[in-house]
Amino acid sequence: MLGLLADEVGGTLTRKSQIADPRNPVVDTKLIREWNEVEHTITVLRDGFEWQGRPYKSLSAIARAITGTRWNGYRFFGLRERKRGSD
């Protein structure tokens, strides 16, 4: 807690929302998912994702737009959390 306060005072605090999820592939990676015989291509951006020319903050939002139901976006696109120590 004190470390965060010191960073904030020093102007170096990084907000959680600015930290990329470790499950995200490298920027510019293309994720391809077929749903109902339609192929969907998603591009990984530095601060989110792009699908059909529109930016999205999460894969879950894209999965919901594609399917009309709630999905865990990482699961929908076949991405799994990396296990610690396996990098």
C-alpha positions in Angstrom: 0.0 0.0 0.0 2.8 2.4 0.9 4.6 1.5 -2.3 1.5 2.5 -4.3 1.2 5.8 -2.5 4.9 6.5 -3.1 4.5 5.7 -6.8 1.4 7.9 -7.0 3.2 10.8 -5.3 6.2 10.3 -7.7 3.8 10.2 -10.7 4.6 6.6 -11.7 1.4 4.8 -10.6 0.1 2.4 -13.3 -3.6 1.9 -13.1 -4.8 -1.6 -13.2 -6.9 -0.9 -16.4 -3.6 0.0 -18.2 -2.0 -3.4 -17.5 -2.5 -5.9 -20.2 -4.1 -9.2 -19.3 -1.4 -11.9 -19.4 -3.8 -14.1 -21.4 -3.7 -11.7 -24.3 -1.7 -12.8 -27.3 0.9 -10.4 -28.8 -0.4 -7.2 -30.4 -1.5 -7.7 -34.0 -2.2 -11.4 -33.5 -5.3 -12.5 -35.4 -7.8 -14.7 -33.5 -10.1 -16.7 -35.8 -13.3 -18.3 -34.6 -16.0 -19.9 -36.6 -19.5 -19.6 -35.3 -22.6 -20.8 -37.1 -20.6 -21.4 -40.2 -19.3 -17.8 -40.2 -15.6 -17.1 -39.7 -14.8 -14.2 -37.4 -11.4 -12.6 -37.2 -10.3 -10.5 -34.2 -7.2 -8.4 -34.1 -5.4 -8.0 -30.8 -4.6 -4.3 -30.1 -2.4 -2.8 -27.4 -5.4 -1.6 -25.4 -8.1 -4.0 -26.5 -9.4 -5.8 -29.6 -10.8 -5.0 -33.0 -13.7 -6.9 -34.7 -15.4 -5.8 -37.9 -13.5 -2.5 -37.9 -14.7 -1.6 -34.4 -12.6 -1.5 -31.2 -13.7 -3.5 -28.1 -12.3 -3.5 -24.6 -12.8 -7.2 -24.1 -13.1 -10.5 -25.9 -16.2 -11.2 -23.9 -18.0 -8.2 -25.5 -17.1 -9.6 -28.9 -18.2 -13.1 -28.0 -21.5 -11.7 -26.9 -21.9 -9.7 -30.0 -21.2 -12.8 -32.1 -23.4 -15.2 -30.2 -26.0 -13.1 -28.5 -25.3 -14.8 -25.2 -22.7 -14.3 -22.4 -19.4 -16.0 -22.8 -16.0 -15.8 -21.2 -14.2 -14.3 -24.1 -10.9 -16.1 -23.5 -12.8 -19.4 -23.4 -14.8 -18.6 -26.5 -11.6 -17.8 -28.5 -9.7 -20.8 -27.1 -7.3 -18.9 -24.9 -6.3 -20.3 -21.6 -4.5 -18.6 -18.7 -0.8 -19.3 -18.7 0.4 -21.3 -15.8 2.9 -19.6 -13.6 6.5 -20.7 -14.2 5.8 -22.0 -17.7 6.9 -18.9 -19.5 
